[in-house]
Amino acid sequence: MSTSLYPRRAALLAIVLTVLLPAVARAAPPSPWAQTAPLAFPVAPAAAAGLPDGGALLAGGTTSFGFPTTVTAAAERFDATTGTWSPAGTMSAARSIATAVGLADGSVLVVGGEDASANALAGAERYDAATNAWSSAGTMATARYGATATLLSDGSVLVAGGVTGVAGTATASAERYDPATNAWSSAGTMTTARQGAVAVRLPDGSVLVAGGTSAGGMSDPTASAERYDPATNGWSSVAPMTTERSGAAATRLADGSVLVVGGLGASLVPSMSAERYDAARNAWTQTGPLAAAAYAGGLVTLRDGSVFTAGGGAAQIYDPASDGWYEVDGAPTASAPILLGDGSVLLAGSQGSLMPLSNALRFTLVTAADVPPLDFGEETVGRAGAVVALPIQDSGAAPLRLSGARIAGPAAGDFSIAYDRCSGTMVGVGRSCLVGVRFAPAAAGARAASLVLDADVPGGTVTTSLSGTGIASSSPPPSAGVVTKVVTKVERPRLPRARCSARSGRHVTCTGLAAKTSRGAAAVRLTRGRTVYATGTIRGGRLTLKVRRKLVAQHYLLTLVKARRHLKIAVA
């Protein structure tokens, strides 16, 4: 087969596909996990809360399981600056599976729990971070463990549900603690007895309580939900969740909706689902599926508005904007996360299993982006060249949030963004999104600018260089020469011989390439050094290139843009 591109010129263009190379190697990103000093002793289900100085408190918990079980009254305090633990006094009663909540004055209230004989406790205690001491916070009317505790708008605390007695059943009773009087009062009775539920204060000051189970264990979870009104001190039912769950985690998002994640379902299997409650519509909607099943993990809202959880031994982040979940590198111990003052997250001890642990880890959002520089080569002045897809890859250890793209620099007007598939999205670790850029030189000579992306990385932006050369319009247009015959020979890996032809003046099409070179259609780019010579697509073994500047006898690199895989091409 022969085709004449320019009648006055004749040449033979031979393309040899020689080696399928792996993606360009990049340095491993720093780990988002840092080992802190361990706890003084192993502990499981301890009460945990943040402190005003940016540190954290862990109180009580089980230190050994068996006969007998050992429960501690000791507490420890984490210093976020030094990364060390120190004693935080001793409570008046040893307790495990207690509930802790930070009060408006910076102190921490710890309520209920169970003793070493599995008796539910009615007592409550208060930790003063300034004096590093504990004091009595009165006694509830009902002994309970596994209850919820929610700080109300007026500074009081709502405690609801939980298990009563010795390995007893769940209660529907609720009580309210007033820090000013250090006294408890009734907060009515829920419509459903429940323990292992979630509770979140809504924007109007009421409290949503959802899920849990009426049994002493986690069996027979419920999807029911209800709402507490502090003004009337009463309860009313709201729409049920779409899924039954106990031992889930919940938090309020920036838009006022409530996110409920994971938990145990009817078969006591950790859930892969999450859902959001819209109080204005009294409706629940499922989010995208979790990256990993979650149970007994707790939720922390990070400074960028995303939500972190580490339940079930897998850390993951939820992006409310894209409604998607993204797994974080590393597999931490299943511990309730505590947000520290510097924005990092502390995970200490064990919250999701019966095995006490002294391990403590600190998670810091490590984000980074890899954006290669882009050289468009030569282009005629006043003419817009082809759009080149520039991959923006998450090269960090946590999901990357991108919020905007723009072009800056001395020749910013010569470059334009044809499309932006990155802004407003969250990119998973190791994955990429694309920004299409076009070069249209306004003057002859070297032209340069920068593509700037707003992202949640140190410094707030990611920048890469854009360059190209403008050539006068009187210059002959770039071409592939006259191609009379194009043949491919594959040496390694072993692939079938392909046939290529030139058409439409500046297009080269090859068929017979192995389909495994690309799954579906993929954008490709033919480069040498930093200059782009051709762009096109490959689909099912068919390669189509639009030649943008003259090809000479030389080696080129054919890049599968999105997959970042490469074919080495020799032109003779």
Summary of the structure (lengths in Angstrom):
residues: 572
radius of gyration: 31.0
end to end distance: 18.2
largest distance: 100.0
contacts: 2066
relative contact order: 0.12
helix: 2%
strand: 49%
